[in-house]
Amino acid sequence: MLESRLSLWALRLSSGVVSSTALFLVLSACMTLSMPVPAIAHTEVLLSAAVLLPTAAPAAPPAATAPPVLEQQATVLSTPAPSSAAPTSDEAEPALVDAPRRFGFARAFDWSTFQRGNIHAHSNESDGDSDPRAVYLWYRSHGYKFAAVTDHNVFVDPERYRDLERDDFVLLGGEEVTMKGAGRPVHINALCTKQRIAGGTFDTAEAAIESGVERVLAVGGIPLVNHPNFDWGIDEHSLLTARSATLIEIFSGHPSVPGAGDQRHPSHEKMWDSLLTSGRDLMGVAVDDAHHLHPLNEAQSQPGRAWIEVFAATPNRELICDAIGKGMMYASNGAKLDRIAVTHDAYELWPSAADTVVEFVGDGGRVLAKSSTSEVGQRVTYRTEGQETYVRARIVDGEGKRAWTPPVRVTAL
């Protein structure tokens, strides 16, 4: 092996790749350190450095155990320590050490313009107390930029109510595909659709979810898994087993939905983190599930309790549906953001209110970092460490209202 190395050096010497002085310095270093010649010879970084050495007569080798030039070039190589043992001809080549891997967020965005809307509400075409026109008008008059009426196995065609649209308010097609799985409710919202889908009865919750999601996608819609804990119809196992939807409800304004779970059932937010940790990509949303525009008491499901803020420059139907389908939004039951930005290594938020707590959340729902703001619009930043598989944020304002931001995957760059 030594002979082949010397032949290679001779070739490089004859072609002018390295100077004779450089070759001399390399061989001198080998003999001084009693190191195997191959461990030095194959190091292209060392040869490159040797070219830069002055061509004056070489100085005596330093007495230190590791010459400075050699130390500076040992950043990406695992070079064996000097040994008194004589090198053998079949000694193994030194192993290359991978350079430190760089990690960052898989997607980047920067939004400070949001379109507020509701994607789960009912009219008297199923079990609501008001007609679709009144439902749409409620949302328009309260500053929403879009709304969908999603009645049970009934498609309310927005074309019948296009006269209600304005430059700053649009209608989305929708339906709550209402099914039974193992005798319990399994509901999948179909969003941005143009036709009826209808429900069905299935032996398991998984089968119902699969059917609902597939049929929504087949007509070009966006599937949303509604209120998993409603009558405990959808458990975590069913969600992890069935085909993934695009969205999952993590907060519902309906009083009969135990979104926080109990001792035997995880919360909707915990289910979301379980899905994300398993590798599924989906966004958690907050909805009204409104049924009553004229409530008799707080126990009835009223509008205005939760919404989504979609990342879109204008209240345009196509832009809104595209953003919803990509999970580009934040969900809220009251907390607000002025801006949200993700770069290759930073996840940044600007809460609208002072006295706000921001928690960055990762694998399994673990809180990665927690910060508090003291000023309006104060920036909060989380920088990825490369050990996360995803990062999202939970915001809690001074009144206890919350918001949830989109999860972003962390990947090797």
C-alpha positions in Angstrom: 0.0 0.0 0.0 2.9 2.4 0.8 4.4 1.8 -2.6 1.1 2.7 -4.3 0.8 5.8 -2.2 4.4 6.8 -3.1 3.6 6.2 -6.8 0.6 8.5 -6.5 2.6 11.2 -4.8 5.3 10.8 -7.5 2.6 11.3 -10.2 1.3 14.4 -8.4 4.8 15.7 -8.1 5.5 15.2 -11.8 2.3 16.9 -12.7 2.9 19.9 -10.5 -0.1 19.2 -8.2 2.2 19.3 -5.1 5.6 20.7 -4.7 8.6 18.7 -3.6 8.7 20.8 -0.4 5.1 19.8 0.3 5.9 16.2 -0.2 8.9 16.5 2.1 6.8 18.1 4.9 4.2 15.3 4.6 6.8 12.6 4.9 8.6 14.4 7.7 5.3 14.6 9.7 4.8 10.9 9.2 8.2 10.0 10.5 8.0 12.5 13.4 4.7 11.1 14.7 5.5 7.5 13.9 2.1 7.5 12.1 1.1 5.1 9.3 1.8 6.8 6.0 -1.7 5.9 4.6 -3.4 7.8 7.4 -1.9 11.0 6.2 -1.5 10.3 2.6 -5.1 10.0 1.6 -6.1 13.2 3.3 -6.8 15.6 0.5 -7.4 18.4 2.9 -3.8 18.0 4.2 -2.3 17.9 0.7 -4.3 21.1 -0.1 -2.9 22.7 3.0 0.7 21.6 2.1 0.5 23.4 -1.3 0.0 26.7 0.6 3.2 26.2 2.7 6.2 28.3 1.8 8.7 26.7 -0.4 11.6 27.7 1.8 13.8 25.0 3.3 11.8 23.1 5.9 12.3 23.8 9.5 13.0 21.1 12.0 9.9 19.2 13.0 8.3 20.6 16.2 8.6 18.6 19.4 4.9 18.7 20.2 2.9 15.5 19.8 0.6 17.1 17.2 2.0 19.7 14.7 -0.3 22.7 14.4 -0.9 22.3 10.7 -2.2 18.8 11.3 -4.5 19.8 14.1 -6.1 22.5 12.0 -7.0 20.1 9.2 -8.5 17.4 11.5 -12.0 18.7 11.5 -13.7 16.1 9.3 -11.4 13.1 9.8 -11.0 10.6 12.5 -7.2 10.4 12.6 -5.8 7.7 14.9 -3.5 8.8 17.8 0.2 8.3 17.3 1.3 4.8 18.1 4.7 3.3 18.7 3.6 0.1 16.9 5.0 -0.3 13.4 2.4 0.1 10.7 1.3 -2.9 8.8 0.7 -3.1 5.1 -2.9 -4.0 5.5 -3.8 -1.4 8.1 -7.3 -0.1 7.6 -7.9 3.3 6.1 -9.0 6.0 8.6 -12.8 6.3 8.7 -14.4 9.5 7.4 -16.6 11.3 10.0 -19.8 12.9 8.7 -19.8 16.6 8.9 -22.5 17.8 11.4 -25.9 17.6 9.8 -27.9 20.8 9.5 -31.6 20.7 10.3 -34.3 23.2 9.5 -38.0 23.6 8.9 -39.4 21.9 5.8 -41.4 24.9 4.7 -41.3 28.6 5.2 -43.9 31.3 5.2 -44.6 34.8 6.5 -48.2 36.0 7.0 -49.7 39.0 8.6 -53.0 39.0 6.6 -55.6 36.6 7.7 -59.2 35.7 6.6 -61.4 34.7 9.5 -64.1 32.0 8.8 -66.2 29.2 10.2 -66.3 25.8 8.6 -68.9 24.0 10.8 -72.4 25.3 11.2 -76.0 24.1 10.8 -79.2 25.4 9.5 -82.8 24.2 9.6 -82.1 22.1 6.6 -80.9 19.6 9.2 -80.9 20.3 13.0 -80.3 24.1 13.2 -82.9 26.7 14.2 -82.5 29.1 11.3 -82.4 29.0 7.6 -79.1 29.0 5.6 -79.6 32.7 4.6 -79.8 33.7 8.3 -76.7 31.6 9.2 -74.6 33.2 6.4 -75.8 36.7 7.4 -74.8 36.2 11.0 -71.3 35.5 10.0 -71.1 38.3 7.5 -72.5 40.8 10.0 -69.9 39.8 12.6 -66.8 40.4 10.4 -66.2 36.9 9.1 -64.7 36.7 5.6 -66.2 33.3 4.7 -68.6 30.7 6.1 -69.8 27.2 5.3 -73.1 25.7 6.2 -72.5 22.0 6.8 -75.8 20.3 7.5 -76.1 16.5 8.2 -76.1 14.6 5.0 -77.5 17.6 3.2 -75.6 19.8 0.7 -76.6 23.4 1.0 -75.7 24.8 -2.4 -74.1 28.2 -2.0 -75.2 29.2 -5.5 -78.7 29.7 -4.0 -77.3 32.5 -1.8 -74.6 34.1 -3.9 -76.5 37.5 -3.5 -75.1 37.5 0.0 -71.5 37.6 -1.1 -69.5 40.8 -1.0 -66.0 41.8 -1.9 -65.1 40.9 1.7 -67.3 37.9 2.2 -67.7 34.6 0.4 -69.6 31.3 0.8 -68.1 27.9 0.8 -69.9 24.6 -0.1 -70.0 22.0 2.6 -71.8 19.0 4.3 -71.4 17.0 7.5 -71.1 13.5 6.3 -72.9 11.8 9.1 -72.2 8.1 9.7 -72.2 5.4 12.4 -69.2 3.2 13.2 -69.8 0.4 15.7 -73.0 2.1 16.7 -71.4 5.4 17.5 -71.3 8.7 15.6 -68.5 9.3 13.1 -68.8 12.7 11.4 -66.6 14.0 8.6 -67.1 17.5 7.2 -66.7 17.9 3.5 -65.5 21.4 2.7 -65.3 23.3 -0.6 -67.6 20.8 -2.3 -70.3 21.2 -4.9 -72.5 18.1 -4.4 -74.0 15.9 -1.8 -72.1 12.9 -0.4 -74.3 11.4 2.4 -73.4 9.1 5.2 -73.7 5.4 6.0 -73.4 2.7 8.6 -70.2 0.7 9.2 -68.9 -2.0 11.5 -66.1 0.1 12.9 -65.1 3.7 13.3 -62.0 3.1 11.2 -64.2 1.9 8.3 -66.5 4.9 8.6 -63.5 7.3 8.7 -62.0 5.6 5.6 -65.2 5.8 3.7 -65.9 9.4 4.6 -62.5 10.7 3.8 -62.2 8.8 0.5 -65.6 10.0 -0.7 -64.9 13.6 0.2 -61.5 13.5 -1.6 -63.2 11.8 -4.6 -65.4 14.9 -5.3 -62.5 17.3 -4.8 -63.4 18.3 -1.2 -61.3 18.7 1.9 -62.1 16.2 4.7 -62.3 17.3 8.3 -62.7 14.8 11.2 -65.3 16.3 13.4 -65.4 16.2 17.3 -63.8 12.7 17.8 -65.0 12.7 21.5 -68.6 13.3 20.7 -70.4 10.3 22.3 -66.8 8.9 22.3 -67.4 7.9 18.7 -63.8 8.1 17.5 -60.8 6.9 19.6 -57.1 7.5 19.1 -56.6 4.0 17.7 -59.2 4.5 15.0 -57.6 7.8 13.9 -54.2 6.2 13.8 -55.5 3.2 11.8 -57.7 4.9 9.3 -56.7 7.0 6.3 -55.8 10.5 7.5 -58.0 13.4 6.8 -56.6 16.9 6.0 -58.0 18.5 9.2 -59.1 17.5 12.7 -61.3 19.5 15.1 -59.3 20.3 18.2 -61.7 22.8 19.6 -65.5 22.8 19.2 -67.9 25.5 20.5 -70.6 22.8 20.9 -71.2 22.3 24.7 -71.9 18.6 24.2 -68.5 17.9 22.8 -65.9 16.9 25.5 -62.9 18.2 23.7 -60.7 18.0 26.8 -61.3 14.3 27.2 -61.5 12.6 30.5 -59.6 10.0 32.5 -60.2 7.3 29.8 -60.1 9.4 26.7 -57.4 11.8 25.5 -58.2 15.4 24.5 -58.7 16.3 20.9 -55.4 18.2 21.0 -53.6 15.1 22.4 -55.0 13.1 19.5 -53.7 15.6 17.1 -50.2 15.3 18.5 -50.4 11.6 18.4 -51.2 11.7 14.7 -48.4 14.2 14.0 -45.9 12.1 16.0 -46.9 9.0 13.9 -46.0 10.9 10.8 -49.4 12.1 9.7 -49.6 15.7 8.4 -52.8 17.5 9.3 -54.0 20.8 10.8 -56.0 21.2 13.9 -59.0 23.5 13.6 -61.4 25.3 15.9 -65.1 25.5 14.9 -68.5 26.7 16.2 -70.6 23.7 15.3 -73.3 26.3 15.6 -77.0 25.2 15.7 -78.7 28.0 17.4 -78.8 31.7 16.3 -81.5 32.2 19.0 -80.2 30.3 21.9 -82.3 29.8 25.0 -79.2 29.3 27.3 -75.5 28.8 27.2 -75.9 25.1 26.9 -77.0 25.5 23.3 -74.4 25.7 20.5 -74.1 29.4 19.5 -72.0 31.0 16.7 -68.9 33.1 17.4 -67.2 30.7 19.8 -64.3 29.5 17.6 -62.9 30.1 14.1 -60.0 29.7 11.8 -57.7 32.5 10.4 -56.7 31.4 6.9 -53.5 32.6 5.3 -54.8 34.4 2.3 -54.2 37.9 1.0 -57.9 38.5 0.1 -61.2 36.8 0.8 -61.2 34.9 -2.4 -62.9 31.5 -2.5 -60.2 29.7 -4.5 -57.4 31.2 -2.3 -59.3 30.3 0.9 -60.0 26.7 -0.2 -56.4 26.2 -1.3 -55.1 27.4 2.0 -57.5 25.3 4.0 -56.5 22.2 2.0 -52.8 22.9 2.8 -53.5 23.6 6.5 -52.3 27.1 6.1 -54.1 28.8 8.9 -54.2 29.2 12.7 -57.2 28.1 14.8 -58.6 30.2 17.7 -61.3 30.5 20.3 -60.3 34.1 21.0 -56.5 34.6 21.0 -55.1 36.6 18.1 -51.9 36.9 16.2 -50.5 39.9 14.3 -48.0 37.9 12.3 -46.6 34.3 12.0 -43.4 33.5 10.2 -41.3 30.4 9.7 -37.8 30.5 8.2 -35.3 27.6 7.7 -34.4 27.6 11.4 -36.9 29.8 13.3 -40.6 29.7 14.1 -41.7 33.2 15.1 -45.0 34.7 16.4 -46.3 38.1 17.2 -49.3 37.8 19.6 -51.7 40.7 19.3 -52.1 41.1 23.1 -49.7 41.7 25.9 -49.6 39.2 28.8 -49.7 36.3 26.4 -48.1 32.9 27.0 -46.6 31.1 24.0 -45.8 27.4 24.1 -43.9 25.7 21.3 -45.0 22.1 21.1 -43.3 19.0 19.6 -43.3 15.2 19.5 -46.0 13.7 21.6 -47.3 17.1 22.7 -44.1 17.9 24.7 -43.6 21.6 25.4 -40.3 22.5 23.8 -40.1 26.1 25.0 -42.4 28.5 26.8 -42.3 32.3 26.7 -44.4 35.2 28.0 -45.0 38.6 26.3 -45.2 41.9 28.2 -45.9 44.1 25.2 -48.5 44.2 22.4 -47.1 42.7 19.2 -43.9 41.4 20.9 -42.1 38.8 18.9 -41.5 35.3 20.3 -39.0 33.0 18.5 -38.2 29.3 18.7 -35.1 28.0 16.9 -35.0 24.4 15.9 -32.4 22.2 17.5 -32.7 19.4 15.0 -34.1 16.8 17.4 -37.8 17.6 16.8 -39.9 16.0 14.0 -42.4 18.9 14.1 -43.0 22.1 15.9 -46.3 24.0 16.4 -47.4 26.6 18.9 -50.1 27.1 21.4 -51.0 30.6 22.5 -52.9 31.6 25.6 -53.9 35.2 26.1 -54.6 37.0 29.4 -58.2 36.0 29.3 -57.4 32.3 28.9 -58.4 32.3 25.2 -56.3 30.1 23.0 -54.9 29.8 19.5 -53.1 27.0 17.7 -50.6 27.4 14.8 -49.8 25.0 12.0 -47.3 22.2 12.7 -44.1 22.4 10.6 -41.9 19.4 10.0 -38.1 19.6 10.8 -35.9 17.9 8.3 -32.2 17.6 7.3 -31.1 20.4 5.0 
